[in-house]
Amino acid sequence: MASSTPPEAPARSPVKLAINITVGIAFSAFFVWLVVRGVDWSRFRAELSTMEPAFLAAYFGLLSVAHWLRLVRWGVTIRALAPVAWPRILAVGAVGMMAIFALPARLGELARPLLISEDPRVNFGSATATVIVERILDGLSMSAILFVTVLLLDANQVPREFLVSGYVAAGVFGSASVGLFLAAISFRWLRSPLDSLLGRFSRPLADKVIGLIGGFFDALRLISAPRVALTYLVMTLAIWSLSGVGIWVLFQAFPGSTGDLPLIAAYTTLSVIVVGIMIPAGPGTVGVFHWAVVFALGMFAVDESAGLLFATTIHLLIALINFVWGVIGGLAGRISVADALKRPPPQAAPHSQGA
């Protein structure tokens, strides 16, 4: 049985952090080179001159709605763990999403668990579980959309790389789902033996490890309750529907290159972006994001110059959305993400000591 000693968030090694940042920046640099090497800059400028700003504003509005739906969806899982106030959840979520976008190699994924677990009712392991479940279900959703687009597209339109990326994404997220399920089942029997084994070496260590892992799996059990799961799935459908429609609306901003593309092109682009940014990259997934968009639009006969312009535009708008709402959330909630990433917050005991 887990002790009530508060577990701490795992320490972050400076060496590992430096390696993650270096690898991320290197990948970004490589994909930037890959995507700009064939660009006709005169064509890029010509397309830019035809841009219709009203559609940029429409995209900003649609994606802002999807952004806030993400925050509310995460809040549903957090409130399954403890009755944290909605203003606090939304502020933490907004700052955390900004951190994910701003920091390299997805290091910002730690921000939300660290910040929300400053509330003594929320265990760091439990908060981490909500983020991991979010990533897995979003990945599975995008894998499904990718395969649907493959079925709807002309076979001659679909490059082999597109199919392979779909199989890889489905394999990664599917395996993660199965692995979490098996680990959750096993832990109810392994909790006591593992606690006894670690306790022979160090009782504080055993308390921390069992508290952290126990909080994680207790959270999985709580957020898989039918009411929470159904709400989560409905909101996930709404988020990805809005995201795809938003890209199609943004297509209209460039009537000479993407204005006539169908809705399926928008969802193809969305799924390739989500799969592409699985590759570790620098801040904002620069390079990897742009390459994914250019690759996706290439299936619809959009040349590299127009594709890079669209990729740059949507990337800047997504950055603006994350930073605008992140700054507002930080100011409203008086949150410093830098402080949260420097030191672990105080932790409470796991939400539940049950299986």
C-alpha positions as CSV (number, residue, x, y, z in Angstrom):
1,M,0.0,0.0,0.0
2,A,1.3,3.4,-0.9
3,S,2.4,5.7,1.9
4,S,0.9,9.2,2.4
5,T,4.3,10.8,1.9
6,P,4.1,13.3,-0.8
7,P,5.8,12.2,-4.0
8,E,7.9,14.7,-5.9
9,A,8.1,15.3,-9.7
10,P,11.2,13.7,-11.2
11,A,14.3,15.8,-11.4
12,R,15.4,17.1,-14.8
13,S,19.0,16.5,-15.7
14,P,20.7,19.6,-17.2
15,V,22.7,17.2,-19.5
16,K,19.6,15.5,-20.8
17,L,17.8,18.9,-21.2
18,A,20.8,20.2,-23.3
19,I,20.7,17.0,-25.4
20,N,17.0,17.3,-26.0
21,I,17.3,21.0,-27.0
22,T,20.3,20.3,-29.3
23,V,18.6,17.4,-31.1
24,G,15.4,19.4,-31.5
25,I,17.2,22.4,-33.0
26,A,19.2,20.1,-35.3
27,F,16.0,18.4,-36.6
28,S,14.4,21.9,-37.2
29,A,17.5,23.1,-39.1
30,F,17.4,20.0,-41.3
31,F,13.7,20.3,-42.2
32,V,14.0,24.0,-42.8
33,W,16.7,23.3,-45.3
34,L,14.7,20.5,-46.8
35,V,11.6,22.7,-47.3
36,V,13.3,25.8,-48.6
37,R,15.8,24.3,-51.0
38,G,13.3,24.2,-54.0
39,V,11.4,27.3,-53.3
40,D,10.9,30.0,-56.0
41,W,11.0,33.1,-53.9
42,S,9.5,35.3,-56.6
43,R,6.5,32.9,-56.8
44,F,6.3,33.0,-53.0
45,R,6.1,36.9,-53.0
46,A,3.6,36.8,-55.9
47,E,1.3,34.5,-53.9
48,L,1.7,36.6,-50.7
49,S,0.5,39.7,-52.6
50,T,-2.9,37.9,-53.3
51,M,-3.5,37.0,-49.7
52,E,-7.0,37.9,-48.3
53,P,-6.6,38.9,-44.6
54,A,-10.3,38.3,-43.7
55,F,-9.8,34.6,-43.9
56,L,-6.8,34.8,-41.6
57,A,-9.1,36.4,-39.0
58,A,-11.7,33.7,-39.6
59,Y,-9.1,31.0,-39.0
60,F,-7.9,32.8,-35.8
61,G,-11.4,32.7,-34.5
62,L,-12.2,29.1,-35.4
63,L,-8.9,27.8,-33.9
64,S,-9.3,29.9,-30.8
65,V,-12.6,28.1,-30.2
66,A,-10.8,24.7,-30.7
67,H,-8.0,25.9,-28.4
68,W,-10.4,26.7,-25.6
69,L,-12.2,23.4,-26.1
70,R,-8.9,21.7,-25.5
71,L,-8.5,23.5,-22.2
72,V,-12.0,22.6,-21.2
73,R,-11.5,19.0,-22.2
74,W,-8.4,18.8,-20.1
75,G,-10.3,20.5,-17.3
76,V,-12.9,17.7,-17.4
77,T,-10.2,15.1,-16.6
78,I,-8.6,17.3,-13.9
79,R,-11.9,17.8,-12.2
80,A,-12.4,14.0,-12.2
81,L,-9.4,13.9,-9.9
82,A,-10.2,16.9,-7.6
83,P,-12.6,19.9,-7.6
84,V,-10.0,22.4,-8.9
85,A,-11.6,25.8,-9.7
86,W,-12.2,26.3,-13.5
87,P,-10.4,29.7,-13.6
88,R,-7.2,28.0,-12.3
89,I,-7.6,25.1,-14.7
90,L,-8.1,27.3,-17.7
91,A,-5.2,29.6,-16.8
92,V,-2.8,26.7,-16.2
93,G,-4.0,25.0,-19.5
94,A,-3.4,28.2,-21.5
95,V,0.1,28.7,-20.1
96,G,0.9,25.0,-20.5
97,M,-0.2,25.0,-24.2
98,M,2.0,28.0,-24.8
99,A,4.9,26.2,-23.2
100,I,4.4,23.2,-25.4
101,F,4.6,25.4,-28.5
102,A,7.5,27.6,-27.2
103,L,9.9,25.0,-25.8
104,P,11.9,22.5,-28.0
105,A,11.5,18.7,-28.1
106,R,8.0,18.9,-26.5
107,L,9.6,19.8,-23.1
108,G,6.6,22.0,-22.4
109,E,4.5,18.9,-21.9
110,L,5.7,19.1,-18.2
111,A,4.2,22.5,-17.7
112,R,0.6,21.6,-17.1
113,P,1.3,18.7,-14.7
114,L,3.8,20.8,-12.7
115,L,1.6,23.8,-12.5
116,I,-1.7,22.1,-11.7
117,S,-0.1,19.9,-9.1
118,E,0.7,23.0,-7.1
119,D,-2.8,22.4,-5.8
120,P,-2.2,19.9,-2.9
121,R,-5.3,17.9,-4.0
122,V,-3.7,16.9,-7.4
123,N,-0.9,14.4,-7.5
124,F,1.8,15.0,-10.1
125,G,1.5,11.4,-11.4
126,S,-2.3,11.9,-11.8
127,A,-1.9,15.2,-13.7
128,T,0.7,13.5,-16.0
129,A,-1.8,10.8,-16.7
130,T,-4.3,13.3,-18.0
131,V,-1.7,14.7,-20.5
132,I,-0.6,11.3,-21.7
133,V,-4.2,10.2,-22.3
134,E,-4.8,13.4,-24.2
135,R,-1.8,12.8,-26.4
136,I,-2.7,9.1,-27.1
137,L,-6.3,9.7,-27.9
138,D,-5.5,12.7,-30.2
139,G,-2.9,10.6,-31.9
140,L,-5.4,7.7,-32.4
141,S,-8.0,10.2,-33.7
142,M,-5.5,11.7,-36.2
143,S,-4.4,8.2,-37.3
144,A,-8.1,7.4,-38.0
145,I,-8.5,10.6,-40.0
146,L,-5.4,9.8,-42.0
147,F,-6.6,6.4,-43.0
148,V,-10.0,7.8,-43.9
149,T,-8.4,10.3,-46.2
150,V,-6.4,7.5,-47.8
151,L,-9.6,5.7,-48.6
152,L,-11.2,8.8,-50.1
153,L,-8.3,10.0,-52.2
154,D,-7.3,8.7,-55.6
155,A,-4.8,5.9,-55.2
156,N,-2.4,7.8,-57.5
157,Q,-2.5,10.8,-55.2
158,V,-1.2,8.9,-52.1
159,P,2.6,8.8,-51.8
160,R,4.1,5.7,-50.1
161,E,5.5,8.0,-47.3
162,F,1.9,9.0,-46.5
163,L,0.8,5.4,-45.9
164,V,4.0,4.5,-44.0
165,S,3.5,7.5,-41.7
166,G,-0.1,6.4,-41.0
167,Y,1.1,2.9,-40.1
168,V,3.8,4.3,-37.9
169,A,1.5,6.7,-36.1
170,A,-1.2,4.0,-35.6
171,G,1.4,1.6,-34.3
172,V,2.9,4.1,-31.8
173,F,-0.4,5.3,-30.4
174,G,-2.0,1.9,-30.5
175,S,0.9,0.3,-28.7
176,A,0.9,3.0,-26.1
177,S,-2.8,2.4,-25.5
178,V,-2.4,-1.3,-25.1
179,G,0.7,-0.8,-22.9
180,L,-1.1,1.6,-20.6
181,F,-4.0,-0.8,-20.3
182,L,-1.8,-3.8,-19.5
183,A,0.3,-1.7,-17.0
184,A,-2.8,-0.5,-15.3
185,I,-4.1,-4.0,-14.8
186,S,-0.7,-5.3,-13.6
187,F,-0.1,-2.5,-11.2
188,R,-3.0,-3.5,-8.9
189,W,-1.1,-6.8,-8.2
190,L,2.4,-5.3,-8.3
191,R,1.8,-2.3,-6.0
192,S,2.4,-4.1,-2.7
193,P,5.3,-6.3,-3.8
194,L,7.0,-3.3,-5.5
195,D,6.5,-1.2,-2.4
196,S,8.0,-3.9,-0.2
197,L,11.0,-4.4,-2.5
198,L,11.8,-0.7,-2.7
199,G,11.2,-0.2,1.0
200,R,14.0,-2.6,1.8
201,F,16.4,-0.1,0.2
202,S,14.8,3.2,1.0
203,R,11.4,3.9,2.5
204,P,11.3,7.5,1.2
205,L,12.2,6.2,-2.3
206,A,9.5,3.6,-2.1
207,D,6.9,6.2,-1.0
208,K,7.8,8.5,-3.9
209,V,7.8,5.9,-6.6
210,I,4.7,4.1,-5.5
211,G,2.9,7.4,-4.9
212,L,3.8,8.7,-8.3
213,I,3.0,5.6,-10.2
214,G,-0.1,4.9,-8.1
215,G,-1.4,8.4,-8.7
216,F,-0.9,7.9,-12.4
217,F,-3.0,4.7,-12.6
218,D,-5.6,5.9,-10.2
219,A,-6.1,8.9,-12.5
220,L,-6.5,6.5,-15.5
221,R,-9.2,4.7,-13.6
222,L,-11.1,7.9,-12.7
223,I,-11.0,9.5,-16.1
224,S,-12.1,6.3,-17.8
225,A,-15.5,6.6,-16.0
226,P,-18.3,6.5,-18.6
227,R,-19.5,10.1,-18.1
228,V,-16.0,11.6,-18.2
229,A,-14.9,9.4,-21.2
230,L,-18.0,10.3,-23.2
231,T,-17.7,14.0,-22.6
232,Y,-14.0,13.7,-23.5
233,L,-14.7,11.9,-26.8
234,V,-17.5,14.3,-27.9
235,M,-15.1,17.3,-27.2
236,T,-12.3,15.6,-29.1
237,L,-14.6,15.2,-32.1
238,A,-15.5,18.9,-31.9
239,I,-11.9,19.9,-31.6
240,W,-10.7,18.0,-34.7
241,S,-13.7,19.0,-36.7
242,L,-13.1,22.7,-36.1
243,S,-9.4,22.2,-36.8
244,G,-10.0,20.7,-40.2
245,V,-12.7,23.2,-41.2
246,G,-10.4,26.0,-40.0
247,I,-7.6,24.9,-42.4
248,W,-10.1,24.7,-45.2
249,V,-11.2,28.3,-44.4
250,L,-7.6,29.4,-44.4
251,F,-7.2,27.8,-47.9
252,Q,-9.5,30.6,-49.1
253,A,-6.9,33.2,-48.1
254,F,-4.8,32.3,-51.1
255,P,-7.2,32.0,-54.1
256,G,-4.5,31.5,-56.6
257,S,-3.0,28.3,-55.0
258,T,-5.2,26.7,-52.3
259,G,-8.6,28.5,-52.7
260,D,-10.1,25.7,-54.7
261,L,-8.9,22.8,-52.6
262,P,-11.6,20.5,-51.1
263,L,-12.3,19.8,-47.5
264,I,-10.5,16.5,-47.7
265,A,-7.3,18.4,-48.5
266,A,-7.7,20.3,-45.2
267,Y,-8.1,17.1,-43.2
268,T,-5.2,15.4,-45.1
269,T,-3.0,18.4,-44.2
270,L,-4.2,18.3,-40.5
271,S,-3.4,14.6,-40.2
272,V,0.1,15.0,-41.8
273,I,0.9,17.9,-39.5
274,V,0.0,15.9,-36.4
275,V,2.0,12.9,-37.5
276,G,4.9,15.1,-38.7
277,I,5.3,16.9,-35.4
278,M,5.9,13.6,-33.6
279,I,9.5,14.2,-34.8
280,P,11.4,16.1,-32.1
281,A,12.1,19.7,-33.2
282,G,13.0,23.1,-32.0
283,P,10.6,25.7,-30.5
284,G,7.3,25.7,-32.2
285,T,8.2,22.6,-34.3
286,V,9.7,25.0,-36.8
287,G,10.8,23.2,-40.0
288,V,9.1,19.9,-39.2
289,F,5.7,21.6,-39.2
290,H,6.5,23.5,-42.5
291,W,7.7,20.3,-44.2
292,A,4.6,18.4,-43.2
293,V,2.3,21.1,-44.7
294,V,4.3,21.3,-47.9
295,F,4.3,17.5,-48.2
296,A,0.5,17.3,-47.7
297,L,-0.3,20.1,-50.1
298,G,1.9,18.5,-52.7
299,M,-0.6,15.7,-53.0
300,F,-3.0,18.3,-54.3
301,A,-0.7,19.8,-56.9
302,V,0.3,22.8,-54.8
303,D,3.9,23.7,-55.6
304,E,6.6,24.1,-52.9
305,S,6.6,27.9,-53.0
306,A,2.8,28.2,-52.4
307,G,3.0,25.4,-49.9
308,L,5.7,27.1,-47.9
309,L,3.7,30.3,-47.9
310,F,0.6,28.5,-46.6
311,A,2.7,26.6,-44.0
312,T,4.4,29.8,-42.8
313,T,1.0,31.6,-42.5
314,I,-0.8,28.8,-40.5
315,H,2.3,28.3,-38.3
316,L,2.4,32.0,-37.4
317,L,-1.4,32.1,-36.7
318,I,-1.1,29.0,-34.4
319,A,1.8,30.6,-32.6
320,L,-0.2,33.8,-32.2
321,I,-3.2,31.9,-30.8
322,N,-1.0,30.0,-28.3
323,F,0.9,33.1,-27.2
324,V,-2.1,35.4,-27.0
325,W,-4.2,33.1,-24.9
326,G,-1.1,31.9,-22.9
327,V,-0.1,35.4,-21.9
328,I,-3.7,36.2,-21.0
329,G,-3.9,33.0,-18.9
330,G,-0.6,33.7,-17.2
331,L,-1.6,37.2,-16.3
332,A,-5.1,36.2,-15.1
333,G,-3.8,33.3,-13.1
334,R,-0.5,35.0,-12.0
335,I,1.4,32.0,-13.3
336,S,5.1,31.8,-14.1
337,V,5.8,28.8,-16.2
338,A,9.6,29.4,-15.9
339,D,9.4,29.0,-12.1
340,A,7.3,25.8,-12.5
341,L,9.9,24.2,-14.8
342,K,12.8,25.2,-12.5
343,R,11.6,23.3,-9.4
344,P,9.1,20.5,-8.6
345,P,6.0,21.7,-6.8
346,P,4.8,20.3,-3.5
347,Q,2.7,17.2,-4.0
348,A,-0.2,15.5,-2.3
349,A,-0.7,11.9,-1.7
350,P,-2.2,9.9,-4.6
351,H,-5.9,10.6,-5.2
352,S,-6.9,7.1,-4.3
353,Q,-5.1,4.2,-2.9
354,G,-7.4,1.7,-4.6
355,A,-6.6,-0.4,-7.6
